[in-house]
Amino acid sequence: MPQRMTLITSPIFIPEAQLKKAGSFAALFGNNHPLALEVGCGIGDFVIQIARQHPEMNFVAIDIFNQGCRQTCSRIETSGLNNIRMMRIEARYLMYQYLGEQSLKRIYINCPDPWPKKRHRKRRLLNNDFLNLALYCLLPGGVLNFTTDFADYGASTGEILADDERFVNQHTTPYTHDLGDYPVSKYMCRFLDLGQPIYFCRYARKAGVQIEPPRLQKGFRLRWPEETE
Ligand SMILES: C[S@@+](CC[C@H](N)C(=O)[O-])C[C@H]1O[C@@H](n2cnc3c(N)ncnc32)[C@H](O)[C@@H]1O
């Protein structure tokens, strides 16, 4: 179904051309605070909570869904927080094209599209290529946080991460259902309310490991009708 596109005029919203012109997120924020990325922020409830917990960091929330971006911007404006910016952009494209090597202290991915049918699982975001890109963008010691309500997505991602020697598990098991003080997103809340557990993986990039520069696979660039270069 095509998206209903509305123009987003919020000062929180950063069109790609603005990032390109500024040259960096540090320039956009006006400071050099460590940067965190939330991929697929939905309506922005998670990023507001985590940014409130960490005023010493800057947060970029991204989504490819226009209405979600609009709602996220208006919620961030209402929150009064000045350490969050929002972009409508595809995750791998942003990471590869604009973030790059050792640019991120944290990555957050909550309840990404589960692609439950077996034949669609190759479309899942969390795969070996994405994990390599995530490692490349993380600073040594930087942390990847992943949650899902989907048992097989949680278990298989936990297994891949636990087996990858470039990561250090921040929990004692490949995944946990104990969220501790990790904020709850809209989707997480929906499944917790139904009594379903959340699968939570938290892994840091090991210090001293070399990460090969990733290659951007074709098809990730999405162009928006309102975008001007
Ligand atoms: C199931 S929703 C979860 C939203 C939110 N994280 C939550 O937990 O409430 C997944 C979101 O990820 C976004 N998304 C999916 N693939 C993406 C990608 N490659 N880059 C950026 N956002 C993506 C979708 O548009 C959608 O808003």
The ligand as an SDF file (V2000), in Angstrom:
LIG
                    3D

 27 29  0  0  0  0  0  0  0  0999 V2000
    7.4020   -3.1890   13.7190 C   0  0  0  0  0  0  0  0  0  0  0  0
    7.8360   -1.5050   13.6830 S   0  0  0  0  0  0  0  0  0  0  0  0
    8.5350   -1.2410   15.2830 C   0  0  0  0  0  0  0  0  0  0  0  0
    8.5410    0.2100   15.6800 C   0  0  0  0  0  0  0  0  0  0  0  0
    9.2340    0.5320   17.0040 C   0  0  0  0  0  0  0  0  0  0  0  0
   10.6420    0.2140   16.9520 N   0  0  0  0  0  0  0  0  0  0  0  0
    8.5910   -0.1610   18.1710 C   0  0  0  0  0  0  0  0  0  0  0  0
    9.2210   -1.1010   18.7110 O   0  0  0  0  0  0  0  0  0  0  0  0
    7.4910    0.2380   18.5590 O   0  0  0  0  0  0  0  0  0  0  0  0
    9.2790   -1.4920   12.6290 C   0  0  0  0  0  0  0  0  0  0  0  0
    9.6210   -0.1030   12.1110 C   0  0  0  0  0  0  0  0  0  0  0  0
   10.8690   -0.1820   11.4180 O   0  0  0  0  0  0  0  0  0  0  0  0
   10.7880    0.6230   10.2360 C   0  0  0  0  0  0  0  0  0  0  0  0
   11.7920    0.0800    9.3140 N   0  0  0  0  0  0  0  0  0  0  0  0
   11.7550   -1.1380    8.7170 C   0  0  0  0  0  0  0  0  0  0  0  0
   12.8490   -1.3380    7.9670 N   0  0  0  0  0  0  0  0  0  0  0  0
   13.6240   -0.2170    8.1050 C   0  0  0  0  0  0  0  0  0  0  0  0
   14.8750    0.1780    7.5630 C   0  0  0  0  0  0  0  0  0  0  0  0
   15.5310   -0.6400    6.7600 N   0  0  0  0  0  0  0  0  0  0  0  0
   15.3620    1.3990    7.8830 N   0  0  0  0  0  0  0  0  0  0  0  0
   14.6700    2.2330    8.7080 C   0  0  0  0  0  0  0  0  0  0  0  0
   13.4690    1.8950    9.2620 N   0  0  0  0  0  0  0  0  0  0  0  0
   12.9460    0.6960    8.9610 C   0  0  0  0  0  0  0  0  0  0  0  0
    9.3300    0.4690    9.7850 C   0  0  0  0  0  0  0  0  0  0  0  0
    8.9120    1.5340    8.9610 O   0  0  0  0  0  0  0  0  0  0  0  0
    8.5990    0.4470   11.1210 C   0  0  0  0  0  0  0  0  0  0  0  0
    8.2140    1.7440   11.5360 O   0  0  0  0  0  0  0  0  0  0  0  0
  1  2  1  0
  2  3  1  0
  2 10  1  0
  3  4  1  0
  4  5  1  0
  5  6  1  0
  5  7  1  0
  7  8  2  0
  7  9  1  0
 10 11  1  0
 11 12  1  0
 11 26  1  0
 12 13  1  0
 13 14  1  0
 13 24  1  0
 14 15  1  0
 14 23  1  0
 15 16  2  0
 16 17  1  0
 17 18  1  0
 17 23  2  0
 18 19  1  0
 18 20  2  0
 20 21  1  0
 21 22  2  0
 22 23  1  0
 24 25  1  0
 24 26  1  0
 26 27  1  0
M  CHG  2   2   1   9  -1
M  END
$$$$
